[in-house]
Amino acid sequence: MKKDKYVINWLLVGCFLIFIMVLVGGITRLTHSGLSISNYKLISGTIPPIGEEEWKEAFELYKKYPEYQKLNNHFNLSDFKSIYFWEWLHRVIGRFIGIVFIIPFLFFLLKKSLSKATIKKCILLLIMGAFQGFLGWYMVKSGLINRPDVSHYRLAAHLTTAFLTFAYSLWVALDLKFPSKKQVDIRLRNLLRIILIFLIIQIIWGAFVAGLDAGFIHNHWPLMSEGKLIHETVYIEQTPFLKNFIEGRSGVQFIHRYLAYIVVGLITFLWYTTKNKKLTKLQNRGVQSLLILVSLQFILGVLTLVLAVPIWLGIAHQVVAFFLLAALTFTLHRFSK
């Protein structure tokens, strides 16, 4: 139906904007710009400082917090402006996404262009988006108290929620694009669900790596550092032992590395399993795209590590993770009955 076409395009625009927001968020993180704006103003915060006096006021506010006092006390106003830009842009995109979602949603409601099922899904998307905004500020607050860095737990929650909001937006669009689904092999569908679970866990540990700057150590592959593995005492940072794998930089990198092998193995197994099965054109494209993207993502991950996280590679690694989740969402949808 024509009205569904408009709704689908609206949802896909939302997906694209979330992608842009995650991209800018990655740049913000890798340039250490995330704590440059020390307050939250929903409306007035949309406009950056205008004129030298306002910039000086913003810089003086920044000086009151740990990041300046402990790390960046050598900054001048020009340095501050460069990090302020990325955090400001990240927040503005978040506000813009809210407008792009809410106004068309109300319009479609008034025009009765949404089914009851779609309305429920869109309300859930609205809640997820609002929660994502809350998590962003909750994350920033953690870096304004004692230490000049955000909590890696809050960073992981913020990033993972963005990925999930994107995936669900795409799923709702696919529901409208392909209202009729066919009966498929339940084992393949369940395998795709397992891959999705492992991919989400991998995204969470990727955020842990970013939040703890764990990519700047053990910059060797395939072994972790100078041919040594994590079981050596030198790499154990926390007690009890298991906390190493959620709070220790070595342990977090270890989990992220070996989860990558599992994700690659599962997708390769999916591809091999479907080789001799009769698939639809879209199912086959989905499986092929997963194999290509997971291979590219693995290579990017290795390069990002051994080159000690250059900004462009870190961003590329995050972008391909986004594409991989999109491809997995599409493929799972095509294999759902």
N, C-alpha and C positions, 0 to 999 in steps of 0.2 A: 504494500500500500504506500501511496505517496507520503502520507503523514508519518509513516514509520521511517521513511528515508530521511526526513528532516531530523527526527529523533536520533537515528543512527549517526548522522553526521555530527550532531551536537555532542553525543557521547564520545565519538572519535576525536573531535576537537579537544574535549576534556582530557582524553588519553594523551594526546600530543602535548598539551600544556603541562600535564604531570611529568611527562618525559623531560621537557625543558626545565622544569623546576628541579628535578633530580639532577640533571646535568649541571645547572648553576649551583645546586647544593654541593655537588662534588668539587667544583672549582672553589667554592667558599671554604670547604673543609681543607683542601689541599694547599690553599694559599693562607690558611690560618686567619681567615677573615671573620669567622663566626661570632666572635665576642666583641666586635668593633662597635656595635650598637647596644648600649647597656640598658636601654629602657624599651618599653613596648607601648606604642600609641597607634591604635587601630586606624584612625582617620588621618590625623596630622602627621603620623609617621610615614605616610605615603610620599610626602614631599621631602626631599633631602635638604640639608642646610643650604640656605641661599645667602651669599655674601660672606665676607671674611669673619664678621662677628659671630654669626651662627655657627660657622665651622670651628671657631675657637671655643665656643661653648660646648659643642659636641666633643671636642678633643679634651677639654678639661674634665668632662664627665667620664670619658674613657680612662683618664689618668687615675681615677678613684678606685679602679678595680684591679684584681690580681694580675691580669695579663700584661697590663702596662707596667705595673710596679715590679713584677718578677721577671718578665721576659723582654718587653718592648720599651723599656725606659730610654732607649736611644732614639726612639721614633721622633721625627718632627711632623709638622702638620701635613706635609706632602705625603709622607709614609702612611699616615693615618687615613688620608683620603683614598689611597689605593685599596686598603682593606675594607673601608667603609662601603665602597661601591658594590662589592660582591654580596655582602650581607643585605644591603638595602635592596638590590635587584632581586635577591632570593625572596625577601619578604613581599615585595611588590607583586611578583609573579603569583605568590600564594593568595594575595588579596584578589588579584585579577581572576584567578581560577574560581574563587568563591562567587564573583560577579557573573562569570560566564556560566556557572552552574545554576545559580539561584534564579536569575532573571528569565532565561529560557524555560526553566522548569515551571515557574509560575505561569508563563505564557502558554506552555503546552497543557497545563492543568485547566486554564480558562478555555482553551480551544477543545478540550476533551480529546486530546490526541494520544493520551496515555491510557493503557489498560490498567486495571486494578493491580495486576501482578507487577507491571512495570513501575507503577507509582510506589509500591512497597520497596522495590529494588532501588529506586532513585532516592527515597527517603533514607535508606541504609547508606547509600553513597554520600548523602548530605551529612549524615552523622560521622561517617568515616573521615570525610574532609575536614569537618570541624574538629574532630579529635586529633587529626594530623596537625592542624594549626596549633592546638593546645600543646601537643608534644614538642613542637618546635620551640616555643617559649620556655616550656618546662626544661628542655635540654639546655638552652642558653643559660637559664638561671643557675644551673649546676656549676657553671664556670665563672660565676660572679661572686663566689663566697670566699673560698680559701685557696683553691688551686687554679692556675690559669689554663684550665682545659675543661671541656664538658665531660660529663659521665658517659663512658662508653656504653653503658646499659641504656641510657636515655637516647643516645645517638642511634643505637641499634633499633630501638622502638620507633623512633622518628622515621628512619630510612625504610624499615620493613613495612610500616603502615603506608608509606607512599607507594611502595611496590604493590602491596595488596590492594590499595585503592585503585591503582591503575589496572591491575589484573581483573578486578571485579567490574570496573567500568567497561573494559573490553568484553568481558563475558556477557554483560547486559546487552551491549551492542550486537554481539553475535547471536544472542537469543532472538533479537528482532530481525537480524539479517537472515538467519536460517531457522525459521519457526518450526520446521519439520525435521526431526532427527530420526535416524534409522537405527535398527537393532544392530549392535556390533558385538564383537568378541569381548566379553566381560573381563577376561584375563588381561587383555591389552589396556582396557580402560583402567583397571586396578593398578597395572604397572605404571601407567602415566600418573596416577594419583600418588603412588609411592615416589616417583621421580619429583613430583611437585613438592612433596613434603621435604625431601632431601635438598631440593633447590632453595626452598625458603630457609631451612636451617643454615645452608651455606651462605645465603645473603646475610643472615644474622651474624654469623661468625666473620664475614667480610667486614661488617660494620664494627665488630669488636677489634679487628685488625686495624681499621682506620682510626678508631677512637683511642687505641693504645699506642698508635704509631708503631705497630708490630712489624710493619713491612720494612723498617729500616734496620732490622737485625737479621742474622742468618741469611745473608744475601747470596746463597748458593743453591744450586739445584743439580741433581735430585735430592741430595742429602742436605741437612739443614745448615751446617756451617763447618767448613774444613773437614768434611767427611764424617761429622759427628752427629749423633741423633739426640733427641730430646731427653732420653732417659739418663743422660749424664748429669751429675749433680750440679754442674756449673750453670745449667739452664733452669733449674728449679728455683722459682722466685717466691712462692707463697706456701704457707702451711694453713690448713691441711692440703694434702697433695692434690686433690681434685680441683681446688681453687685455681691451680695453675692454668687450667684449661678454659677458664672464664675470666680470669683477672691477670694472669701472667702473660707477658708478651710472647715468650717462647711457646708456652702451651697453647695460646690462642692461634698463633701461626701454624703450629703443628696440626691442630684440628682443621683449620682452613685448608691446608695443603691436602690432607688425606680425605676430606670430604670431596675435594675436587676430583680425586681418583674415583670415588664412589659414583659421583654424578656422571662423569664421563663413561664409566663402566655400565651404568644403568641405561643410559641413552644408546650406547653402542649395542647393548643387549636388545633393546627395543627395536633398533634398526635391523639387527640380524634376524630377530623373531618375525618381523613383518616382511622380510625379503620375498618369501614365497607365498604370502597371503594376498588374497584379492582385496585391494583397498580402493576406495574412491580416489579421484584425482586430488582432492583437497587433503584427504588423510595422508596420501603418499607425500604430498608437498610438505605437510606438517612434519612428518618424520624426517624427511631429508633436511629440512631447515634446522631441526634440532641437532642433527649430527654435525652439520656445518658450523653452526653457532657455538656448540659446546667445544668443538675442536679449536675454533678461533679464540674462544674465551680462555681455554687452558693455555694456549700459547701466550696470550696477552698476560695472563697471571704469572707465568714463569718469567717473562721479560720484565714485567713490573717489579718483580722481586729481585732478580739478579742485577737490575740497573738501579736499585734502591729508590724506587717510586718517583720517577720523573713525573711532573704534573700531567703532561699530555697522555702518558701511558696509564696513569691512575684513572684519569677521566675515561679513556677508551675502555678500560677494564670494567668500569661501572656501567658505561653505556651498553656494552655487549651483554652484560648481565641483564639489563633491562630488556634488550631484544630477545634474549633467551627465554625470559619469563613470558614475554608476549607470544613467542612461538609455542611455548609449552601450553599456555592458556588456550590458544587457537586449536592446537592439536588435540588437547583433552576435550574441548568442546565438540570437535568433529568425531571423536570416538565415544561421545556420551549418547545414551539412547533417549 
